[in-house]
């Protein structure tokens, strides 16, 4: 069983690259909806023991705690990888032999069955990762008991994780775990896969799943 660590910036600063497509008024709500759909799908996993969200955002903390996540303040305050390392250490302070995986918070199309497949594949290696849909970044990094997570997210993290010795998971048919959302184009691709209820509700009728889905106006 895995404990997932999910990092989330304060909503006022999250998903800044979506501003042009969705507008600044909608952007924080989208970031929260993405996180809620990600965490909700993850908590339903048969290979998931729990989800720890590292965030200093009070609204996000309340909403994600209501779904069943553990909320951990980002006490390092030194960016994404420091937050993930802090989350993994905190999980293992309580359970030293825990299997820990970092998971992006912006996977609104995440399917529980796909995540279970990825975690099953990761279980065979000390460290393993899944590249994002663009083939440049990383959406999941897993570490077996006794192995440091050693996260290197951001930018060309696929190459960094591979260079660090982590095994690259190359499973077909798990697009929902690869589809992170940073831009309007990414969101359209996620909508085409079919997003979770929180993102779908926020987008409303203007964002039905499908290749011709449109973004809501500002």
DOMAR-492271 format. One line per 5 residues: number of its first residue (from 1); their letters; for each residue x, y, z of N, C-alpha, C. Coordinates in Angstrom, 1 decimal, padded with zeros to 4 digits. Each point is the difference from the previous one (the first is absolute). Example, Ala and Ser with C-alpha at 12.3 -4.5 7.8 and 13.67 -1.06 7.14 Angstrom:
<recs>
1> AS> 013.2 -005.7 007.8 -000.9 001.2 000.0 000.9 001.2 000.0  -000.4 001.1 -000.7 000.9 001.1 000.0 -000.8 001.1 000.8
</recs>
This chain:
<recs>
1> XXXXX> 000.8 -001.2 000.0 -000.8 001.2 000.0 000.9 001.3 000.0  -000.5 001.0 -000.7 000.8 001.2 -000.1 -000.7 001.2 000.7  000.8 000.8 000.5 -000.4 001.3 000.5 000.4 001.1 -001.0  -000.9 000.7 -000.6 000.3 001.0 -001.0 000.2 001.4 000.7  001.0 000.7 -000.5 000.3 001.4 000.4 -000.4 000.9 -001.2
6> XXXXX> -000.9 000.9 000.3 -000.5 000.9 -001.1 000.3 001.4 000.4  000.8 000.7 -000.8 000.4 001.4 000.4 -001.0 001.0 -000.7  -000.4 001.1 000.7 -000.9 000.9 -000.6 000.4 001.4 000.5  000.3 000.9 -001.0 000.3 001.4 000.3 -001.2 000.7 000.6  000.2 001.1 000.7 -001.2 000.9 000.3 -000.8 000.3 -001.3
11> XXXXX> -001.3 -000.1 000.1 -000.8 000.1 -001.2 000.1 001.3 -000.7  000.4 001.0 000.7 000.1 001.3 -000.7 001.2 000.0 -001.0  001.0 -000.9 000.2 001.1 -000.1 -000.8 000.0 -001.2 -000.9  -000.9 -000.9 000.2 000.0 -001.3 -000.8 -000.5 000.2 -001.4  000.6 -000.8 -000.9 -000.4 -000.1 -001.4 000.0 001.4 -000.7
16> XXXXX> 001.0 000.7 000.2 000.1 001.3 -000.6 000.0 000.0 -001.5  000.4 -001.1 -000.6 000.0 -000.1 -001.5 -001.3 -000.2 -000.6  -001.0 -000.2 000.9 -001.4 -000.1 -000.5 -000.7 001.3 -000.1  000.6 001.1 000.4 -000.6 001.3 000.1 -000.5 000.4 -001.4  000.8 -000.2 -001.0 -000.4 000.4 -001.3 -001.2 -000.7 -000.6
21> XXXXX> -000.2 -001.3 000.4 -001.1 -000.8 -000.5 -001.2 000.1 000.8  000.1 000.1 001.4 -001.1 -000.1 000.8 -000.3 001.3 000.8  001.0 000.9 000.0 -000.2 001.3 000.8 000.4 -000.2 001.4  000.5 001.1 000.6 000.4 -000.1 001.4 -001.1 -000.2 001.0  -001.2 000.4 -000.4 -001.1 -000.3 001.0 -000.3 -001.4 000.1
26> XXXXX> 000.1 -000.8 -001.0 -000.3 -001.5 000.0 001.2 -000.8 000.4  001.2 000.5 -000.3 001.2 -000.8 000.2 000.2 -000.7 001.4  -000.2 000.8 001.1 000.2 -000.7 001.3 -001.1 -001.1 000.2  -001.2 000.3 -000.4 -001.0 -001.1 000.1 000.3 -001.2 -000.8  000.6 000.2 -001.2 000.4 -001.2 -000.8 001.1 -000.8 000.7
31> XXXXX> 001.0 000.8 000.6 001.1 -000.7 000.7 -000.6 -000.9 001.1  -000.9 000.5 000.8 -000.6 -000.7 001.1 -000.9 -001.2 -000.6  -000.7 000.2 -001.1 -000.8 -001.1 -000.5 000.9 -001.1 -000.5  001.1 000.4 -000.7 001.0 -001.0 -000.5 000.5 -000.9 001.2  000.3 000.7 001.1 000.6 -000.7 001.2 -001.1 -000.9 000.6
36> XXXXX> -001.2 000.5 000.1 -001.1 -000.8 000.6 -000.3 -001.3 -000.9  000.0 000.2 -001.3 -000.2 -001.2 -000.9 001.2 -001.0 000.1  001.2 000.6 000.1 001.2 -000.9 000.2 000.0 -000.7 001.3  -000.2 000.7 001.1 000.0 -000.7 001.3 -001.2 -001.0 000.1  -001.2 000.4 -000.5 -001.1 -000.9 000.1 000.2 -001.3 -000.7
41> XXXXX> 000.6 000.1 -001.2 000.3 -001.2 -000.8 001.0 -000.8 000.7  001.1 000.6 000.5 001.1 -000.7 000.7 -000.5 -000.7 001.2  -000.8 000.6 000.8 -000.5 -000.6 001.3 -000.8 -001.3 -000.3  -000.6 -000.1 -001.1 -000.8 -001.1 -000.4 000.8 -001.2 -000.4  001.3 000.2 -000.2 000.9 -001.1 -000.5 000.2 -001.1 001.0
46> XXXXX> 000.0 -001.2 -000.6 000.1 -001.2 000.8 001.5 -000.2 000.5  000.9 000.8 -000.6 001.4 -000.1 000.4 000.4 001.2 000.8  -000.9 000.8 000.4 000.3 001.3 000.7 -000.5 -000.1 001.4  001.0 000.2 000.9 -000.3 000.0 001.5 -000.5 001.4 000.5  000.4 001.0 -000.7 -000.4 001.4 000.4 000.7 001.0 -000.9
51> XXXXX> -000.5 001.2 000.1 000.6 001.1 -000.8 000.3 001.2 001.0  001.2 000.4 -000.1 000.5 001.2 000.8 000.2 001.2 -000.9  -000.8 001.0 000.2 000.1 001.2 -000.8 000.9 001.1 000.7  001.0 000.4 -000.7 000.9 001.0 000.6 -000.4 001.4 -000.6  -000.6 000.8 000.9 -000.5 001.3 -000.5 -000.2 001.0 001.2
56> XXXXX> 000.2 001.3 -000.3 -000.3 001.0 001.0 -001.3 000.7 -000.3  -000.7 -000.4 -001.0 -001.3 000.7 -000.4 -001.1 -000.5 001.0  -000.6 000.9 000.8 -001.0 -000.5 000.9 -001.3 -000.5 -000.6  -000.4 000.6 -001.1 -001.2 -000.5 -000.7 000.2 -001.4 -000.6  001.2 -000.1 -000.7 000.3 -001.3 -000.6 000.2 -001.1 001.1
61> XXXXX> 000.6 000.4 001.1 000.1 -000.9 001.2 -001.3 -000.5 000.5  -000.9 000.9 000.2 -001.4 -000.5 000.5 -000.7 -000.9 -001.0  000.0 000.4 -001.3 -000.7 -000.7 -001.0 000.6 -001.4 -000.2  001.3 -000.1 000.0 000.7 -001.3 -000.3 -000.1 -000.9 001.3  000.1 000.6 001.2 -000.2 -000.8 001.2 -001.4 -000.6 000.0
66> XXXXX> -001.0 000.8 -000.5 -001.4 -000.6 000.0 -000.1 -001.2 -000.9  000.9 -000.1 -001.0 000.0 -001.2 -000.8 000.7 -001.2 000.6  000.8 000.3 001.1 000.7 -001.1 000.7 001.5 000.1 -000.1  000.5 001.1 -000.5 001.5 000.2 -000.1 000.5 000.5 001.3  001.3 -000.3 000.3 000.7 000.6 001.1 000.6 001.3 -000.5
71> XXXXX> -000.1 001.0 000.8 000.6 001.3 -000.5 001.2 000.3 000.8  001.1 000.4 -000.7 001.3 000.2 000.6 000.4 001.4 -000.4  000.3 000.9 000.9 000.5 001.4 -000.4 001.4 -000.2 -000.7  000.2 000.9 -000.9 001.3 000.1 -000.7 001.0 000.8 000.8  000.4 -000.6 001.1 000.9 000.7 000.9 001.4 000.3 -000.6
76> XXXXX> 000.5 -000.8 -001.0 001.3 000.4 -000.6 -000.2 001.3 -000.8  -001.1 000.1 -000.7 -000.2 001.2 -000.8 001.0 000.3 -001.0  000.6 -001.0 -000.6 001.1 000.1 -000.9 -000.3 -000.6 -001.4  -001.3 -000.1 -000.3 -000.3 -000.4 -001.4 -000.5 -001.5 000.0  -000.3 -000.4 -001.2 -000.6 -001.3 -000.2 000.7 -001.2 000.5
81> XXXXX> 001.3 -000.1 -000.3 000.7 -001.2 000.4 000.3 -000.1 001.5  000.2 001.2 000.6 000.1 000.0 001.5 -001.3 -000.4 000.6  -001.1 000.5 -000.5 -001.3 -000.4 000.5 -000.2 -001.5 -000.1  000.3 -000.6 -001.1 -000.1 -001.5 -000.2 000.9 -000.7 001.0  001.2 000.4 000.1 000.9 -000.7 000.9 -000.5 000.1 001.5
86> XXXXX> -000.5 001.2 000.3 -000.6 000.2 001.4 -001.2 -001.0 000.2  -000.9 -000.1 -001.0 -001.1 -000.9 000.1 000.4 -001.4 000.1  001.0 -000.5 -000.8 000.4 -001.4 000.1 000.7 -000.2 001.4  000.8 000.9 000.5 000.6 -000.2 001.3 -001.0 -000.1 001.1  -001.0 000.9 -000.1 -001.1 000.0 001.0 -000.8 -001.3 000.0
91> XXXXX> -000.3 -000.5 -001.1 -000.7 -001.3 -000.1 000.8 -001.1 000.6  001.3 000.0 -000.2 000.9 -001.1 000.5 000.4 000.2 001.4  -000.2 001.2 000.6 000.2 000.1 001.4 -001.0 -000.8 000.8  -001.2 -000.1 -000.6 -001.0 -000.8 000.7 000.0 -001.5 -000.5  000.4 -000.2 -001.2 000.1 -001.4 -000.6 001.3 -000.1 -000.7
96> XXXXX> 001.1 -000.4 000.6 001.3 000.0 -000.6 000.1 -000.9 -001.3  -000.9 -001.0 000.0 000.1 -000.9 -001.2 -001.1 000.3 -001.0  -000.5 001.2 000.0 -001.0 000.3 -001.0 000.5 000.2 -001.4  -000.7 -000.5 -001.0 000.2 000.3 -001.4 -000.6 001.3 -000.3  000.8 000.9 -000.5 -000.5 001.4 -000.2 000.1 000.4 -001.5
101> XXXXX> -001.0 000.7 -000.5 000.1 000.5 -001.4 -000.5 001.4 000.0  000.8 000.8 -000.8 -000.4 001.4 -000.2 -001.0 000.0 -001.3  -001.1 000.7 000.1 -000.9 000.1 -001.1 -000.4 001.5 -000.2  000.0 000.4 -001.2 -000.4 001.4 -000.4 -001.5 000.2 000.5  -000.2 001.3 000.3 -001.4 000.3 000.4 -000.9 000.5 -001.1
106> XXXXX> 000.6 000.0 -001.2 -000.8 000.5 -001.2 -000.3 -001.1 -001.0  -000.7 -001.0 000.5 -000.3 -001.1 -000.9 -001.6 -000.2 000.1  -000.7 000.9 -000.6 -001.5 000.0 000.2 -000.7 -001.2 -000.7  000.7 -000.6 -001.0 -000.6 -001.1 -000.7 000.5 -001.4 000.6  000.6 000.1 001.2 000.6 -001.2 000.6 -001.1 -001.1 000.2
111> XXXXX> 000.4 -001.2 -000.5 -000.9 -001.2 000.2 000.7 -000.9 001.1  -000.8 -000.4 000.9 000.6 -000.8 001.1 000.6 -001.3 -000.5  -000.6 -000.7 -001.0 000.5 -001.2 -000.5 001.4 000.2 -000.7  000.1 001.1 -000.7 001.3 000.3 -000.6 001.1 000.3 001.1  -000.3 000.7 001.0 000.9 000.2 001.1 000.4 -001.3 000.6
116> XXXXX> -000.9 -000.9 000.3 000.3 -001.3 000.6 001.0 -000.7 -000.9  -000.2 000.0 -001.3 000.9 -000.7 -000.9 001.5 000.6 000.1  000.1 001.3 000.1 001.3 000.7 000.1 000.6 -000.4 001.3  -000.7 000.0 001.1 000.6 -000.3 001.3 000.3 -001.5 000.1  -000.7 -000.8 -000.7 000.4 -001.4 000.0 001.3 -000.2 -000.8
121> XXXXX> 000.2 000.7 -001.1 001.2 -000.1 -000.7 001.2 000.6 000.8  -000.3 001.1 000.7 001.1 000.6 000.8 000.5 -000.9 001.1  -000.9 -000.9 000.5 000.4 -000.8 001.2 001.1 -000.9 -000.3  000.4 -000.3 -001.2 001.1 -000.9 -000.3 001.3 000.7 000.0  000.1 001.3 000.3 001.3 000.7 -000.1 000.2 000.9 001.3
126> XXXXX> 001.3 000.2 000.3 000.3 000.9 001.2 -000.6 001.4 -000.2  000.2 000.5 -001.2 -000.6 001.3 -000.4 -000.5 -000.1 -001.5  -001.1 000.6 -000.2 -000.6 000.0 -001.4 -000.8 001.2 -000.2  -000.1 000.4 -001.3 -000.7 001.2 -000.3 -000.8 -000.2 -001.3  -001.0 000.9 -000.2 -000.8 000.0 -001.2 000.1 001.4 -000.6
131> XXXXX> 000.4 000.0 -001.3 000.1 001.3 -000.7 -001.4 000.6 -000.3  000.0 001.3 -000.2 -001.3 000.7 -000.3 -000.3 -000.2 -001.5  -001.2 000.5 -000.4 -000.4 -000.2 -001.4 000.9 000.6 -001.0  000.7 001.1 000.4 000.9 000.6 -000.9 001.3 -000.7 -000.2  000.3 -001.0 000.9 001.2 -000.7 000.0 001.2 000.8 000.5
136> XXXXX> -000.2 001.0 000.7 001.0 000.9 000.5 000.1 000.0 001.6  -001.2 000.1 000.6 -000.1 000.1 001.4 -000.3 -001.4 000.6  -000.5 000.1 001.3 -000.3 -001.2 000.8 -001.3 000.3 000.7  -000.9 -001.0 000.0 -001.2 000.1 000.8 000.0 -000.9 001.3  000.8 -001.0 000.0 000.1 -000.9 001.2 001.4 -000.5 000.2
141> XXXXX> 000.4 000.1 001.2 001.3 -000.6 000.4 -000.2 -000.8 001.3  000.4 -001.3 -000.1 -000.2 -000.9 001.1 001.3 -000.5 000.6  -000.1 -000.3 001.3 001.2 -000.5 000.7 -000.4 -001.1 001.0  000.6 -001.1 -000.2 -000.3 -001.2 000.9 000.5 000.2 001.4  -000.4 -000.8 000.9 000.5 000.1 001.4 001.5 000.0 000.1
146> XXXXX> 000.6 000.9 000.8 001.4 000.1 000.1 000.7 000.8 -001.1  -000.7 000.5 -000.9 000.6 000.8 -001.1 -000.5 001.4 000.1  001.0 000.9 -000.2 -000.4 001.5 000.1 -000.7 000.3 -001.3  -001.1 000.9 000.2 -000.7 000.4 -001.2 000.8 000.8 -001.0  000.8 000.9 000.6 000.9 000.8 -000.9 -000.7 000.7 -001.1
151> XXXXX> -001.0 000.8 000.2 -000.7 000.6 -001.1 000.8 001.1 -000.8  -000.2 000.0 -001.3 000.7 001.0 -000.8 -001.0 000.5 -001.0  -001.2 000.4 000.4 -001.1 000.5 -000.8 000.3 001.4 -000.5  -000.7 000.4 -001.1 000.1 001.3 -000.6 000.8 -000.1 -001.3  -000.6 000.6 -001.0 000.7 000.1 -001.3 000.3 -001.4 -000.6
156> XXXXX> 001.2 -000.3 -000.4 000.4 -001.2 -000.7 000.3 -001.1 001.1  -001.0 -000.3 000.8 000.2 -000.9 001.2 000.1 -001.5 -000.5  -000.6 -000.3 -001.1 000.1 -001.3 -000.5 001.5 -000.4 -000.2  000.8 000.8 -000.6 001.4 -000.3 -000.2 000.7 000.0 001.4  -000.3 000.9 000.9 000.7 000.0 001.3 -000.4 -001.3 000.8
161> XXXXX> -001.2 -000.4 000.0 -000.4 -001.2 000.7 000.6 -001.2 -000.6  000.1 -000.1 -001.3 000.7 -001.1 -000.7 001.4 000.0 000.4  000.7 001.1 -000.1 001.4 000.1 000.3 000.3 -000.3 001.5  -001.0 000.2 000.9 000.2 -000.4 001.4 -000.1 -001.5 000.3  -000.3 -000.7 -001.0 -000.1 -001.5 000.1 -001.4 -000.5 000.2
166> XXXXX> -001.0 000.9 000.0 -001.4 -000.5 000.1 -000.4 -000.7 -001.3  -000.8 -001.1 000.2 -000.5 -000.7 -001.1 -001.2 000.7 -000.7  000.0 000.1 -001.3 -001.1 000.7 -000.7 -001.1 -001.0 -000.3  -001.1 000.2 000.5 -001.2 -000.8 -000.2 -000.5 000.3 -001.4  -000.2 -001.0 -000.8 -000.4 000.2 -001.4 -001.2 -000.9 -000.3
171> XXXXX> -001.1 000.4 000.7 -001.3 -000.8 -000.2 -000.9 000.7 -001.0  -000.6 -000.8 -000.9 -001.0 000.6 -000.9 -001.3 000.1 000.7  -000.8 000.9 -000.5 -001.4 000.1 000.5 -000.2 000.7 001.4  001.0 000.7 000.4 -000.1 000.8 001.3 000.1 001.5 -000.2  -000.7 000.4 -001.1 000.1 001.4 -000.4 -000.5 001.0 001.1
176> XXXXX> -000.9 -000.5 000.8 -000.6 000.9 001.0 001.0 000.3 001.1  001.0 -000.8 000.2 001.0 000.3 001.0 001.1 000.9 -000.5  000.1 000.0 -001.3 001.0 000.8 -000.7 -000.5 001.4 -000.3  -001.3 000.2 000.0 -000.6 001.3 -000.5 000.0 001.0 001.1  001.1 000.7 000.2 -000.1 001.1 000.9 -000.4 001.3 -000.8
181> XXXXX> -000.4 001.0 000.8 -000.6 001.2 -000.7 000.7 001.2 000.4  000.7 000.6 -000.9 000.6 001.3 000.2 -000.5 001.1 -000.9  -000.5 -000.4 -001.2 -000.4 001.0 -001.0 -001.4 -000.3 -000.4  -000.6 001.0 -000.8 -001.3 -000.2 -000.6 000.0 -001.3 -000.9  001.0 -000.2 -000.7 000.1 -001.2 -000.9 000.0 -001.3 000.9
186> XXXXX> 000.7 000.0 001.1 000.0 -001.1 000.9 -001.4 -000.3 000.5  -000.7 001.1 000.4 -001.3 -000.1 000.5 -001.0 -000.6 -001.0  000.1 000.4 -001.2 -000.8 -000.6 -001.1 000.3 -001.4 -000.2  001.2 -000.4 000.1 000.4 -001.5 -000.1 -000.6 -000.7 001.2  000.0 000.5 001.2 -000.5 -000.6 001.2 -001.5 -000.2 -000.2
191> XXXXX> -000.7 001.1 -000.5 -001.4 -000.1 -000.2 -000.4 -001.1 -001.0  000.9 -000.1 -001.0 -000.3 -001.1 -001.0 000.1 -001.4 000.6  000.9 -000.1 001.0 000.1 -001.3 000.7 -001.3 -000.2 000.9  -000.5 001.1 000.6 -001.1 -000.1 000.9 000.5 000.3 001.4  -000.3 001.2 000.5 000.4 000.5 001.3 -000.9 -000.5 001.1
196> XXXXX> 000.5 000.2 001.2 -000.8 -000.4 001.2 -001.1 001.0 000.3  -000.8 -000.3 001.0 -001.2 000.8 000.3 000.2 001.4 000.4  001.1 000.3 000.7 000.2 001.4 000.5 000.4 000.9 -001.2  000.9 -000.5 -000.9 000.4 000.8 -001.1 -001.2 000.1 -001.0  -000.7 -001.1 -000.2 -001.1 000.0 -000.9 -001.1 001.0 000.5
201> XXXXX> -000.2 000.0 001.3 -001.1 000.9 000.6 000.5 001.5 -000.2  001.2 000.3 000.2 000.5 001.3 -000.1 000.0 000.5 -001.4  000.3 -000.8 -000.9 000.0 000.3 -001.5 -001.5 000.2 -000.4  -000.8 -000.9 000.5 -001.4 000.1 -000.4 -000.3 -000.5 -001.4  -001.1 000.3 -000.6 -000.3 -000.5 -001.3 000.9 000.5 -001.1
206> XXXXX> 000.8 001.0 000.3 001.0 000.4 -001.1 001.2 -000.9 -000.1  000.1 -000.9 000.9 001.2 -000.9 000.0 -000.4 -001.5 000.0  -000.8 -000.5 -000.8 -000.3 -001.4 000.0 001.2 -000.8 -000.5  000.2 -001.2 000.5 001.0 -000.9 -000.5 -000.1 -000.1 -001.6  001.1 000.0 -000.6 000.0 -000.2 -001.5 001.0 000.8 -000.7
211> XXXXX> 000.4 -000.4 -001.2 001.1 000.8 -000.7 -000.4 001.4 -000.3  -001.2 000.3 000.0 -000.4 001.4 -000.4 -000.4 000.8 001.2  000.3 -000.4 001.2 -000.3 000.7 001.2 000.6 001.4 000.0  -000.7 001.0 000.4 000.4 001.3 000.1 000.3 000.4 001.4  000.9 001.0 000.2 000.3 000.5 001.3 -001.1 001.0 000.4
216> XXX> -000.2 000.1 001.3 -001.0 001.1 000.4 000.6 001.3 -000.2  -000.8 001.0 -000.1 000.5 001.4 -000.1 000.5 000.5 001.3  000.7 001.2 000.0 000.6 000.5 001.2 -001.1 000.3 001.0
</recs>
